Amino acid sequence: MDDDCCSTQLLDGDGTFNVEGLDRFVSTTKLSDCGLSYAVVAIMGPQSSGKSTLMNHLFHTNFREMDAFRGRGQTTKGIWMAKCVGIEPFTLGMDLEGTDGRERGEDDTTFEKQSALFALAVADIVIINMWCHDIGREQAANKPLLKTVFQVMMRLFSPRKTTLLFVIRDKTKTPLEYLEPILREDVQKIWDSVPKPQAHQDTPLSEFFNVEVTALSSFEEKEQQFKEQVAQLRERFFHSISPGGLAGDRRGVVPASAFAFSALQIWKIIKENKDLDLPAHKVMVATVRCEEIGNEKLRDLKSDEGWLELEEAVEAGPVSGFGKTVSSILERCLSEYDMEATYFEEGVRNAKREQLETKALDLVHPVYVTLLGHLRSKALEDFKSRLEQSLSRGDGFAASVRACTESSLVEFDKGFKDASIKQANWDASKVREKLHRDIDTHASSVCCAKLSEMTAKYENKLTEALSHPVESLFESGEKDTWVSIRKLLKRETDAAVAEYSTAVVGFELDEATVDAQVQNLRDFARNVVEKKAREDAGKVLIRMKDRFSTVFNHDNDSMPRVWTGKEDIRAITKDARSASLKLLSVMAAVRLDEKPDKIENVLVSSLMDGAITTQSSQNRGVGPTTDPLASSSWEEVPPKNTVITPVQCKSLWRQFKSETEYTVTQAISAQEAHKRNNNWLPPPWAIAAMLILGFNEFMLLLKNPLYLMVLFVGYLLSKALWVQLDVAGEFRHGPVAGLLSISSRFLPTIMNLLKRLAEEAQGQGQQQQQHQTPSNPTSTVISDSSVSSSNVSYSDSGMEYSSPSQMHRRSSKGEVEQS
């Protein structure tokens, strides 16, 4: 006997299934690697009929044999199994407990039937060991065994035929040719006598079994001949699974990898006393085993190093060759499954393969989706970069978007093709559509940004082109101010619109959008003017006062006015107020629509002529008239174009008049002061009185010429002092200031005059000095005074007349004031 047989007890005498022993046997003998290339041989027969001896000699197993020297009794309990050594293909031998044993008794046939059913369900070949002398007997020991086999066969729904190999032991001299027909006839009678289901009432024995008969000599009496016959019989078990062999019908064979599980499930069903549907059992075994194989391969896939590295790489970004790599990994996984599950029922195998493929693809799909997300993000970023570069080169926006979109989609399609998995038919159209939507969204945002930037550019140009010129026109406040503003607005707006329309050609916008943008640009330009008008309306009072001051204080030649008393201050004031009122009328409303209005007439009639009209009306006793400025809107002017309401105009005019009254009062005061300073003659009545009362003194002077000469010299000295001291100018600042200034300068002026007289006297002879002394100082004084009075100086404010003495006086005055 050979130790390689690995004999193991499969079932003990109580019917307990040795699961661990069977798993160990399968692992040790590598049964699971055989696929369908294996056969199972079971032997059954009466107790002590030499079953174990036959199996050991036939298959080189080491089943326990009966020791004849110790008596006859039960040797094999339950079912034992072992590997048939040296038999190809792999053959598994099963030694069943003998029937008709005294240990179990006559009535305890339950285990016999269960073990017989198990053997028929599991084995391809069932050896029925029987005695030769039982052939032809009615009460032979093999008849109960055959009845048991046929009865349990009715509980099997097997698609294949089982080979019943009858081994006739201890053959006598009767030739096998005579024994075999008798045996077959007895078997047929037993088959006919066994109760059968209605469906198999007329089914012949050959539908269920292939009956083979052989005979062996006695082992005890003819051992050598027995061994030779056994060796011949052993040859029949080589290649038994080939067509025509003892186990040639391979229908319903369970793959070797599922043998342990199948045997266990079959025994459970037999123990539960249920009918054993072998096809259904095969499907069940295939289902369980294929699912186990599928789960095992799925676990292997999850722990595959290549897959884990690929998954980690995808988390970081796009991976080149993803589809090819994953397809290879899945192909290997499915191939391994196919290799292990190839012998299971095809429908179940394919169904479980699809489940494995689905689960594997479910495992791969999130990573695939992540990769598509990276591809989409990369394509979107590339689109953004390409678009920016294209726009920086000055290419048209719409053409750039089309070209960049096409490039990005082609790049995405290329990446998707590279990521495509052979086993999956996943559609990336949604991701592609999302990429397209993202591209469109970004293109729209860039378009809006560019258009906004362009619009802002032209709006800034319009603001620069309109703000200062409009402000200048408002400052001028002429009658045609709004006409000029309208012309300016139209010119600048048309220029900006033309440039803008040319610039947006590259965006390929629809006509309605372009028209809307152009209209917005025109509206903006109009709003700039309106906003400027409202801003400048807040400065209208200041500008009115400036306008009033300019007109009032300057003549038609823009020269400063010198109030000499000849000017008509009332007329000048009216002209200045008219000019200021014109400025107010210009700022009162926005006039960009070329619609006529009566604002200026209303303001003139109400503010300039209102007092006269009201006074005359009151003098005539006419009732009170309606004030046209007692309103919040202008006639024929929409409220939106109103900048300064009539009520506000009235209030501004009142404030304007109150703040310019001082200027007019100062002018009137200057006129009066000028008149007083230039009128040195006494009143006519004083002159008449002086003539009447001074007639005697006048006659005295005529009678005595010396007095007249003294008075003339005194007059010249006084005139020289008057001019040098600028008495009139000093007293303009008040009598106290004039007296202080004259008193401080009186003595230096006298000394200066005497010094000049002395210098002139030294340059002439003694005789000339006696005749010219009275007249020379006077002529000198007159000359100085005449030159001094004829000096002219100019200043920024106009022409002024002054004298050296005045300049000296002013400097002295400054010194006095500083002191």
C-alpha atoms as one frame of an Amber mdcrd trajectory, in Angstrom:
protein
   0.000   0.000   0.000   1.156   3.525  -0.717   1.029   6.371   1.837   0.169
   8.858  -0.958  -3.458   7.720  -0.891  -4.171   9.941   2.131  -7.074   7.839
   3.356  -9.595   9.861   5.366 -12.867   9.038   7.050 -15.527  11.104   5.320
 -18.522   9.948   7.411 -18.368   8.245  10.753 -20.757   5.552  11.877 -23.214
   8.124  13.208 -23.369   9.953   9.914 -21.238  12.971  11.003 -19.547  14.664
   8.055 -15.814  15.247   8.512 -15.540  18.730   6.989 -12.031  19.465   8.242
 -10.765  16.067   7.156 -12.219  16.501   3.676 -10.717  19.992   3.321  -7.373
  18.667   4.453  -7.657  15.778   1.986  -8.499  18.158  -0.899  -5.599  20.419
   0.025  -3.094  17.587   0.429  -4.010  15.776  -2.743  -4.509  19.053  -4.704
  -7.861  17.779  -5.865  -9.108  21.337  -6.459  -6.589  21.784  -9.285  -8.102
  18.961 -11.325 -11.114  20.796 -12.692 -13.332  18.160 -14.280 -10.493  15.727
 -14.825 -11.228  13.442 -11.926 -13.423  10.420 -11.184 -15.027   9.021  -8.059
 -15.279   5.264  -7.485 -17.390   3.913  -4.622 -17.699   0.315  -3.510 -20.619
  -1.189  -1.660 -21.592  -4.707  -0.762 -22.329  -7.054   2.093 -20.270  -6.836
   5.204 -17.039  -8.842   5.203 -17.244  -9.431   1.457 -13.693  -8.142   0.858
 -14.528  -4.615  -0.308 -11.570  -2.934   1.373  -9.228  -5.714   0.162 -10.405
  -5.208  -3.389 -10.016  -1.424  -3.184  -6.507  -1.701  -1.747  -5.346  -4.097
  -4.449  -7.199  -2.298  -7.215  -6.167   1.292  -6.372  -3.193   0.874  -4.022
  -5.058   2.430  -1.147  -4.631   1.601   2.511  -8.177   1.059   3.730  -8.388
  -1.062   6.810  -9.009  -4.753   6.014 -10.657  -7.450   8.071  -8.326  -9.759
   9.972  -9.717 -13.213   9.197  -7.736 -14.759  12.018  -9.660 -12.683  14.550
 -13.052 -13.552  13.200 -15.501 -11.998  10.854 -17.108  -8.696  11.746 -17.516
  -5.031  10.812 -14.276  -3.447   9.723 -15.295  -0.264   7.875 -17.560   2.138
   9.748 -19.216   4.943   7.815 -17.535   5.989   4.592 -13.805   6.269   3.997
 -12.101   7.885   1.078  -8.612   7.833  -0.405  -6.720   8.827  -3.505  -6.299
   6.012  -5.997  -2.541   5.888  -6.426  -1.122   5.737  -9.912  -4.449   6.179
 -11.713  -4.808   8.849 -14.351  -6.778  11.006 -14.232  -7.137  11.713 -10.529
  -9.425   9.012  -9.094 -10.942   9.159  -5.664 -11.955   5.884  -4.036 -14.726
   5.602  -1.456 -15.131   2.550   0.793 -18.676   2.275   2.170 -19.749   0.471
   5.290 -20.966  -3.046   4.446 -24.630  -3.894   4.321 -26.453  -6.633   6.107
 -24.183  -6.384   9.147 -25.189  -7.730  12.487 -23.877  -4.637  14.255 -26.739
  -2.495  12.904 -29.363  -5.230  12.956 -31.933  -6.289  10.482 -34.244  -3.328
  10.809 -31.674  -0.524  10.912 -31.229   0.096   7.199 -31.397   3.885   7.357
 -27.667   4.449   7.125 -27.418   1.824   4.369 -29.900   3.740   2.240 -28.332
   7.103   3.051 -24.820   5.937   2.251 -26.022   4.220  -0.931 -27.788   7.423
  -2.034 -24.675   9.450  -1.212 -22.497   7.077  -3.244 -24.829   7.205  -6.242
 -24.962  11.017  -6.065 -21.219  11.496  -5.733 -19.593   8.578  -7.559 -19.143
   8.090 -11.261 -18.582   4.360 -10.835 -20.251   2.212  -8.180 -18.652  -1.195
  -7.608 -21.116  -3.738  -6.223 -19.155  -6.469  -4.522 -21.130  -9.768  -4.452
 -20.518 -13.457  -3.907 -20.600 -15.783  -6.851 -22.719 -18.339  -5.032 -25.490
 -15.716  -4.543 -26.139 -15.589  -8.296 -29.401 -17.318  -9.139 -30.658 -17.423
  -5.541 -33.936 -15.832  -4.668 -32.799 -14.904  -1.187 -29.289 -13.958  -2.124
 -27.454 -11.379  -0.010 -27.102  -9.007  -2.964 -30.818  -8.620  -3.565 -31.525
  -6.310  -0.607 -28.514  -4.262  -1.650 -29.756  -3.919  -5.228 -33.235  -3.033
  -4.019 -31.720  -0.347  -1.839 -29.708   1.021  -4.786 -32.696   1.089  -7.123
 -35.014   2.606  -4.519 -32.732   5.461  -3.678 -32.124   5.984  -7.375 -35.724
   7.111  -7.650 -34.914   9.982  -5.288 -32.134  11.155  -7.530 -32.780  13.435
 -10.468 -29.508  12.906 -12.217 -28.882  13.818 -15.861 -26.096  11.268 -16.249
 -25.780   7.509 -16.135 -23.906   5.857 -13.302 -21.807   2.817 -14.066 -22.701
  -0.202 -11.915 -19.710  -2.515 -11.953 -20.741  -5.885 -10.546 -17.656  -7.711
  -9.238 -18.352 -11.383  -8.702 -16.063 -12.604  -5.944 -14.731 -16.127  -5.448
 -15.628 -17.172  -8.968 -16.270 -20.884  -9.426 -15.659 -23.007 -12.462 -18.837
 -21.691 -14.062 -17.772 -19.464 -16.958 -18.570 -15.767 -16.744 -20.521 -16.034
 -19.974 -23.120 -18.075 -18.117 -23.049 -16.106 -14.938 -23.505 -12.683 -16.486
 -26.910 -13.314 -18.187 -28.276 -14.778 -15.010 -27.012 -11.770 -13.041 -28.487
  -9.316 -15.521 -31.815 -11.143 -15.418 -31.859 -11.010 -11.629 -31.014  -7.317
 -11.731 -33.811  -6.675 -14.195 -36.306  -8.492 -11.989 -35.233  -6.410  -9.015
 -35.562  -3.207 -11.113 -39.020  -4.207 -12.228 -40.107  -4.978  -8.683 -38.975
  -1.679  -7.242 -41.820   0.879  -6.947 -41.188   3.756  -9.321 -42.788   7.172
  -9.832 -45.485   7.483 -12.455 -43.073   9.201 -14.818 -40.657   6.275 -14.707
 -43.079   3.339 -14.706 -41.887   2.158 -18.098 -38.349   3.535 -17.965 -35.780
   0.786 -18.660 -32.824   0.180 -16.404 -30.420   1.249 -19.119 -31.709   4.841
 -18.842 -30.175   5.117 -15.373 -27.253   2.691 -15.296 -24.485   1.268 -17.399
 -24.212  -2.273 -16.057 -20.803  -3.931 -16.261 -19.957  -7.406 -14.924 -16.589
  -8.921 -14.054 -15.439 -11.837 -11.934 -12.484 -12.402  -9.628 -11.040 -15.551
  -8.172 -10.838 -16.136  -4.444  -8.220 -14.048  -2.725  -7.631 -16.657  -0.061
  -7.464 -19.706  -2.307  -6.047 -18.281  -5.521  -4.255 -15.130  -4.411  -1.917
 -14.943  -7.356  -4.686 -15.371  -9.870  -6.740 -12.839  -7.923  -3.969 -10.277
  -8.161  -3.552 -10.848 -11.905  -7.276 -10.403 -12.484  -7.304  -7.277 -10.306
  -4.411  -5.867 -12.310  -6.356  -6.407 -15.495  -9.407  -4.754 -13.965  -7.189
  -1.808 -12.815  -6.344  -1.083 -16.429 -10.013  -0.264 -17.066  -9.835   2.637
 -14.628  -7.102   4.425 -16.530  -8.596   7.298 -18.573 -11.987   6.315 -17.231
 -13.443   9.736 -17.982 -12.725   9.489 -21.682 -15.695   8.851 -23.968 -16.549
   5.149 -23.739 -14.755   4.775 -20.414 -16.315   3.600 -17.185 -16.968   7.244
 -16.222 -17.386   8.558 -19.747 -20.679  10.351 -19.049 -19.519  13.687 -17.579
 -22.899  15.361 -17.424 -23.550  16.956 -14.067 -19.998  16.557 -12.851 -19.084
  19.044 -10.155 -15.682  20.746 -10.627 -13.037  19.386  -8.305 -12.673  22.711
  -6.515 -16.298  22.420  -5.386 -16.235  18.712  -4.549 -15.929  19.230  -0.803
 -18.737  21.746  -0.698 -20.919  19.634  -3.002 -20.420  16.471  -0.941 -21.295
  18.308   2.254 -24.472  19.813   0.774 -25.529  16.452  -0.691 -25.124  14.757
   2.655 -27.112  17.528   4.403 -29.980  17.008   1.951 -29.829  13.221   2.395
 -29.833  13.559   6.182 -32.894  15.805   5.939 -34.563  12.979   3.976 -35.252
  15.197   0.983 -35.242  14.250  -2.646 -31.877  15.020  -4.139 -32.163  16.983
  -7.390 -28.648  16.705  -8.704 -29.051  19.258 -11.517 -30.420  21.761  -9.039
 -27.696  20.739  -6.632 -25.143  21.300  -9.346 -26.530  24.747  -9.985 -26.475
  25.454  -6.276 -22.894  24.266  -5.962 -21.912  26.252  -9.021 -23.647  29.311
  -7.640 -21.913  29.087  -4.291 -18.521  28.229  -5.634 -18.578  30.733  -8.464
 -19.623  33.409  -6.031 -16.804  32.415  -3.694 -14.339  32.489  -6.584 -15.716
  35.849  -7.708 -15.421  37.329  -4.205 -11.908  35.971  -3.900 -10.897  37.539
  -7.208 -12.548  40.806  -6.214 -10.543  40.829  -2.989  -7.410  40.110  -4.979
  -8.265  43.012  -7.259  -8.766  45.372  -4.328  -5.393  44.426  -2.895  -3.575
  44.352  -6.215  -0.474  46.535  -5.965  -0.760  47.738  -9.522  -4.355  48.799
  -8.971  -3.576  50.522  -5.663  -0.701  52.451  -7.227  -2.899  53.429 -10.150
  -5.698  54.539  -7.822  -3.298  56.675  -5.811  -1.847  58.190  -8.969  -5.308
  59.096 -10.271  -6.107  60.932  -7.048  -3.146  63.206  -7.765  -3.995  63.922
 -11.408  -4.476  62.481 -14.898  -2.679  59.195 -15.617  -1.587  58.276 -19.105
  -2.538  54.765 -20.219  -5.189  54.408 -17.518  -7.642  52.493 -19.699  -5.057
  50.063 -20.970  -3.689  49.375 -17.502  -7.108  48.891 -15.915  -8.257  46.715
 -18.796  -5.212  44.524 -18.293  -5.871  44.232 -14.550  -9.543  43.385 -15.106
  -8.652  40.937 -17.868  -6.270  39.140 -15.538  -8.896  39.065 -12.778 -11.592
  37.681 -15.083  -9.192  35.203 -16.650  -8.317  33.837 -13.248 -11.999  33.543
 -12.497 -12.633  31.764 -15.798  -9.782  29.401 -15.095 -11.135  28.405 -11.694
 -14.815  28.421 -12.602 -14.533  26.923 -16.054 -15.979  23.541 -15.017 -19.058
  24.834 -13.285 -22.464  25.045 -14.891 -22.166  27.490 -17.762 -25.205  29.618
 -17.013 -24.230  30.070 -13.391 -20.598  30.614 -14.287 -21.416  33.305 -16.786
 -23.903  34.974 -14.455 -21.361  35.097 -11.647 -18.741  36.277 -14.079 -20.986
  39.156 -15.028 -21.500  39.905 -11.352 -17.743  39.862 -10.789 -17.218  42.102
 -13.778 -19.932  44.458 -12.543 -18.438  44.597  -9.041 -14.962  45.092 -10.451
 -16.214  47.894 -12.681 -18.070  49.383  -9.694 -14.735  49.385  -7.902 -13.031
  51.037 -10.852 -15.804  53.499 -11.719 -15.159  56.086  -8.943 -11.501  56.214
  -9.964 -12.562  56.475 -13.587 -14.915  59.332 -12.727 -12.112  61.044 -10.807
  -9.849  60.678 -13.838 -12.520  62.152 -16.101 -12.834  65.014 -13.630  -9.084
  65.621 -13.906  -9.305  65.448 -17.685 -12.209  67.902 -17.664 -10.393  70.268
 -15.307  -7.208  70.051 -17.349  -9.094  70.675 -20.594 -10.859  73.648 -18.987
  -7.595  75.108 -17.685  -5.993  74.620 -21.084  -8.959  76.406 -22.642  -8.532
  79.320 -20.267  -4.800  79.513 -20.954  -5.193  79.247 -24.729  -7.973  81.819
 -24.754  -5.907  84.270 -22.736  -2.920  83.824 -25.046  -5.082  84.177 -28.134
  -6.686  87.359 -26.838  -3.303  88.769 -25.858  -2.211  88.307 -29.469  -5.154
  90.439 -30.555  -7.216  87.675 -32.147 -10.979  88.056 -32.372 -12.822  86.906
 -29.278 -15.417  84.672 -30.956 -12.858  83.055 -33.276 -10.519  82.494 -30.337
 -13.288  80.880 -28.301 -14.200  78.533 -31.153 -10.613  77.502 -31.794  -9.779
  77.035 -28.108 -13.020  75.142 -27.472 -12.341  72.754 -30.314  -8.772  72.178
 -29.101  -9.905  71.539 -25.529 -12.660  69.131 -26.588 -10.258  67.260 -28.873
  -7.815  67.013 -25.988 -10.574  65.736 -23.683 -11.713  63.180 -26.274  -8.138
  61.994 -26.606  -7.828  61.638 -22.847 -11.205  59.873 -22.655 -10.135  57.446
 -25.356  -6.932  56.758 -23.443  -8.967  56.206 -20.259 -11.552  53.938 -21.905
 -11.755  50.469 -20.364 -12.301  47.542 -22.693 -14.643  45.739 -20.317 -16.834
  48.815 -19.780 -18.995  50.716 -22.164 -19.126  53.874 -20.112 -20.368  57.008
 -21.740 -18.495  60.223 -21.057 -20.977  62.386 -22.914 -22.278  63.943 -19.683
 -18.763  64.843 -18.572 -18.065  66.199 -22.027 -21.283  68.209 -21.926 -20.325
  69.557 -18.522 -16.923  70.522 -19.917 -18.676  72.252 -22.791 -20.956  74.057
 -20.342 -17.971  75.077 -18.206 -16.177  76.343 -21.299 -19.259  78.282 -22.367
 -19.643  79.687 -18.858 -16.027  80.784 -18.714 -16.200  82.186 -22.237 -19.341
  84.101 -21.283 -17.698  85.456 -18.146 -14.590  86.480 -20.101 -16.815  87.996
 -22.779 -18.738  89.960 -20.174 -15.480  91.017 -18.510 -13.957  92.103 -21.808
 -17.105  93.927 -22.846 -17.306  95.548 -19.433 -13.655  96.522 -19.668 -14.191
  97.891 -23.146 -17.349  99.693 -22.089 -15.554 101.140 -19.063 -12.742 102.276
 -21.343 -15.070 104.167 -23.635 -17.084 105.462 -20.723 -13.884 106.856 -19.223
 -13.023 108.414 -22.564 -16.476 109.962 -22.731 -16.150 111.181 -19.161 -12.790
 112.791 -19.915 -14.031 114.220 -23.194 -17.202 115.685 -21.692 -16.586 116.595
 -18.054 -14.151 119.488 -18.361 -15.574 120.994 -21.576 -19.099 120.820 -20.154
 -17.936 122.362 -16.909 -16.217 125.133 -18.883 -19.390 125.752 -20.858 -21.419
 125.895 -17.656 -18.959 128.410 -16.237 -19.375 130.621 -19.298 -23.167 130.503
 -18.914 -23.849 131.943 -22.355 -27.142 131.836 -24.175 -25.951 129.079 -26.506
 -24.404 126.982 -23.720 -26.771 124.036 -24.174 -26.454 124.222 -27.941 -22.699
 123.885 -27.574 -23.139 121.072 -25.067 -25.447 119.191 -27.404 -22.970 119.533
 -30.257 -20.146 118.420 -28.013 -22.191 115.464 -26.712 -23.162 114.343 -30.208
 -19.614 114.646 -31.542 -17.971 112.751 -28.697 -20.731 110.137 -28.468 -20.672
 109.413 -32.185 -16.890 109.045 -32.089 -17.027 106.699 -29.080 -19.867 104.649
 -30.602 -17.985 104.283 -33.878 -14.852 103.072 -32.107 -16.875 100.777 -29.849
 -18.791  99.258 -32.773 -15.515  98.501 -34.524 -14.024  96.994 -31.375 -16.961
  94.593 -30.728 -16.907  93.146 -34.233 -14.584  90.388 -33.041 -17.125  89.306
 -30.423 -19.677  88.488 -33.142 -22.559  89.670 -31.019 -26.068  89.734 -32.370
 -27.397  92.997 -33.638 -29.808  93.469 -30.757 -26.995  93.097 -28.194 -24.768
  95.537 -30.047 -27.616  98.029 -30.313 -28.280  97.671 -26.608 -24.593  98.223
 -25.764 -24.419 101.267 -28.052 -27.567 102.668 -26.504 -26.090 102.134 -23.039
 -23.015 104.038 -24.153 -25.170 106.901 -25.445 -27.168 106.896 -22.226 -23.938
 106.982 -20.229 -22.694 110.003 -22.159 -25.995 111.751 -21.557 -25.821 110.834
 -17.866 -22.328 112.298 -17.676 -23.674 115.632 -18.876 -26.702 115.451 -16.614
 -24.564 114.469 -13.626 -22.176 117.309 -14.373 -25.092 119.705 -14.630 -26.401
 118.610 -11.240 -22.935 118.818  -9.689 -22.372 122.305 -11.074 -25.843 123.332
  -9.926 -24.453 123.201  -6.410 -21.890 125.833  -7.414 -24.314 128.096  -9.188
 -24.466 130.666  -6.375 -20.679 130.988  -6.289 -20.524 131.329 -10.047 -23.317
 133.892 -10.051 -21.409 135.994  -7.551 -18.219 135.581  -9.577 -20.066 136.562
 -12.730 -21.587 139.552 -10.956 -18.201 140.623  -9.587 -16.576 140.239 -13.010
 -19.191 142.271 -14.873 -19.614 144.826 -12.105 -15.922 145.524 -11.454 -14.678
 145.432 -15.058 -15.548 147.460 -18.096 -16.215 146.164 -21.587 -12.474 145.975
 -22.208 -12.057 143.789 -19.107 -10.206 146.623 -17.396 -10.861 147.207 -13.683
 -13.320 149.983 -13.021 -12.182 153.127 -11.160 -15.216 154.674  -9.509 -14.766
 158.358 -10.467 -18.377 159.311 -10.102 -19.164 159.326 -13.784 -20.293 155.662
 -13.881 -23.962 154.652 -13.843 -23.907 152.149 -10.979 -27.597 151.295 -11.390
 -27.135 150.283 -15.047 -23.926 148.423 -14.274 -25.644 146.586 -11.424 -28.530
 145.608 -13.662 -26.167 144.323 -16.341 -24.208 142.312 -13.791 -27.385 140.837
 -12.326 -28.696 140.030 -15.788 -25.498 138.153 -16.554 -25.764 136.234 -13.266
 -29.433 135.489 -13.885 -28.556 134.132 -17.320 -26.150 131.733 -15.635 -28.920
 130.647 -13.249 -31.304 130.071 -16.159 -28.684 127.929 -17.908 -28.260 125.722
 -14.837 -31.958 125.487 -14.005 -32.688 122.537 -16.320 -31.058 119.938 -18.568
 -31.680 120.817 -22.213 -30.359 117.895 -24.240 -33.542 117.277 -26.243 -33.594
 120.579 -28.159 -37.014 121.449 -26.782 -37.702 125.169 -26.226 -38.524 126.442
 -22.753 -39.353 129.743 -21.052 -37.098 129.449 -18.035 -34.988 132.508 -18.816
 -38.029 134.671 -19.600 -39.748 133.563 -16.404 -36.671 134.288 -14.321 -36.123
 137.698 -15.917 -39.755 138.711 -15.612 -40.027 137.432 -12.057 -36.676 138.379
 -10.584 -35.475 141.346 -12.612 -38.797 143.022 -13.487 -40.879 141.543 -10.683
 -40.449 144.420  -8.251 -41.444 147.036 -10.811 -44.389 144.995 -11.987 -45.604
 144.337  -8.485 -45.168 147.972  -7.432 -47.002 149.305 -10.460 -49.767 146.799
  -9.975 -50.166 147.781  -6.376 -50.153 151.462  -7.318 -52.917 150.816  -9.818
 -54.845 148.883  -7.218 -54.810 145.671  -9.232 -55.180 142.442  -7.234 -52.190
 140.210  -6.463 -50.794 138.240  -9.384 -49.688 134.616  -9.374 -45.957 134.141
  -8.732 -44.562 131.921 -11.567 -41.698 130.835  -9.299 -43.999 129.454  -6.628
 -43.723 125.976  -8.144 -41.542 122.878  -7.986 -41.354 122.363 -11.757 -40.842
 124.357 -14.894 -43.422 124.667 -17.568 -42.682 122.477 -20.627 -39.741 120.865
 -18.783 -40.030 117.216 -17.615 -39.346 116.743 -13.888 -36.409 114.434 -14.635
 -34.691 117.300 -16.503 -35.247 119.812 -13.733 -32.017 120.646 -11.934 -32.989
 123.747  -9.952 -36.691 124.188  -9.246 -38.367 127.594  -9.525 -38.651 127.806
  -5.754 -34.954 127.095  -5.400 -34.153 129.707  -8.059 -36.093 132.280  -6.108
 -34.273 131.394  -2.923 -30.884 131.450  -4.644 -31.663 134.848  -6.177 -32.626
 136.251  -2.814 -29.395 134.965  -1.302 -27.430 136.218  -4.310 -28.820 139.721
  -3.988 -28.140 139.878  -0.283 -24.536 138.788  -0.778 -23.875 141.217  -3.655
 -25.476 144.252  -2.005 -22.243 144.984  -0.208 -20.319 145.203  -3.476 -22.794
 147.741  -4.842 -22.719 149.725  -1.613 -18.931 149.835  -1.691 -18.992 151.134
  -5.272 -21.430 153.874  -4.356 -19.263 154.810  -1.348 -16.164 154.927  -3.536
 -17.920 157.256  -5.966 -18.930 159.625  -3.214 -15.467 159.587  -1.673 -13.921
 160.352  -5.035 -16.213 163.260  -5.503 -15.365 164.655  -2.108 -11.630 164.270
  -2.647 -11.655 165.998  -6.046 -13.903 168.964  -5.087 -11.665 171.532  -3.107
 -13.599 174.672  -3.925 -15.899 176.001  -1.256 -19.553 176.353  -2.001 -20.609
 179.313  -4.233 -22.132 181.244  -1.341 -18.808 180.930   0.525 -16.970 182.264
  -2.491 -19.381 185.241  -2.727 -18.993 185.955   0.966 -15.240 185.792   0.697
 -15.317 188.258  -2.214 -17.539 190.661  -0.361 -15.833 190.453   3.003 -12.261
 190.270   1.587 -12.578 193.220  -0.770 -10.545 195.503   1.496  -7.728 192.996
   1.897  -7.678 192.471  -1.861  -7.345 196.193  -2.484  -4.554 196.362   0.096
  -2.611 193.730  -1.809  -3.058 195.625  -5.049  -1.772 198.826  -3.473   1.269
 197.102  -1.910   2.959 194.663  -4.443   5.381 193.415  -1.780   2.561 191.650
   0.062   1.539 190.105  -3.196   5.055 188.761  -3.718   5.157 187.314  -0.183
   1.786 185.650  -0.705   2.955 184.182  -3.998   6.107 182.785  -2.396   4.009
 181.407   0.466   1.653 179.834  -2.056   4.512 178.119  -3.850   5.945 176.816
  -0.571   2.547 175.575   0.513   1.953 173.914  -2.857   5.354 172.192  -2.647
   4.636 170.964   0.870   1.112 169.823  -0.201   2.536 167.785  -3.089   5.466
 166.381  -1.117   3.303 165.394   1.843   0.340 164.205  -0.326  -2.073 165.728
   2.165  -5.175 164.711   0.198  -4.039 161.123  -0.032  -3.209 160.867   3.634
  -6.566 162.242   4.745  -8.410 159.641   2.671  -7.583 157.119   5.399  -9.051
 159.279   8.075  -8.177 162.560   9.775  -6.312 161.010  12.709  -4.141 158.831
  10.495  -3.528 161.767   8.138  -2.449 164.128  10.924  -0.105 161.543  12.430
   1.490 160.804   9.055   1.898 164.546   8.115   3.306 165.508  11.531   5.922
 162.771  11.348   7.025 163.865   7.860   6.601 167.663   8.115  10.010 168.572
   9.567  12.046 166.246   7.214  10.213 167.740   4.238  11.027 171.364   5.327
  14.656 170.416   5.835  14.760 168.736   2.395  13.376 171.863   0.741  15.855
 174.141   2.535  18.718 171.831   1.575  17.754 172.064  -2.091  17.548 175.860
  -1.910  21.001 176.031  -0.309  22.542 173.824  -2.987  21.111 176.001  -5.747
  22.305 179.171  -4.007  25.918 178.016  -3.768  26.094 177.463  -7.551  25.443
 181.093  -8.455  27.130 184.458  -7.832  26.437 186.834  -4.925  24.650 189.334
  -7.132  22.469 186.737  -8.846  21.685 185.334  -5.472  20.217 188.645  -4.293
  17.901 188.943  -7.376  16.951 185.215  -7.777  16.603 184.047  -4.209  12.819
 184.676  -4.036  12.048 182.958  -7.337  14.443 180.009  -7.625  12.991 177.920
  -4.835   9.587 178.419  -6.205  10.583 177.329  -9.685  12.319 174.325  -8.225
   9.305 173.396  -6.214   7.036 173.847  -9.167   9.289 171.749 -11.329   9.411
 169.019  -8.767   5.719 169.112  -8.220   4.931 169.145 -11.898   7.203 166.165
 -12.519   5.880 164.385  -9.514   2.318 164.962 -10.528   2.979 163.667 -14.002
   4.467 160.315 -12.977   2.438 157.307 -14.186   2.641 153.727 -13.000   0.826
 150.566 -14.056  -0.396 147.689 -12.021  -2.135 144.339 -12.714  -5.494 145.850
 -12.024  -5.106 148.667 -14.536  -3.500 152.127 -14.913  -2.812 154.147 -11.782
  -1.368 157.653 -11.223   1.125 158.263  -8.436   4.123 160.423  -7.486   7.455
 159.781  -5.802   6.190 161.593  -2.752   3.223 159.259  -2.639   5.455 156.227
  -2.851   7.627 157.674  -0.118   4.586 158.425   1.968   3.210 154.917   1.559
   6.494 153.391   2.587   6.647 155.676   5.573   3.093 154.730   6.411   4.026
 151.082   6.232   6.880 151.739   8.636   4.542 153.542  10.963   2.005 150.743
  10.826   4.707 148.154  11.433   5.955 150.163  14.364
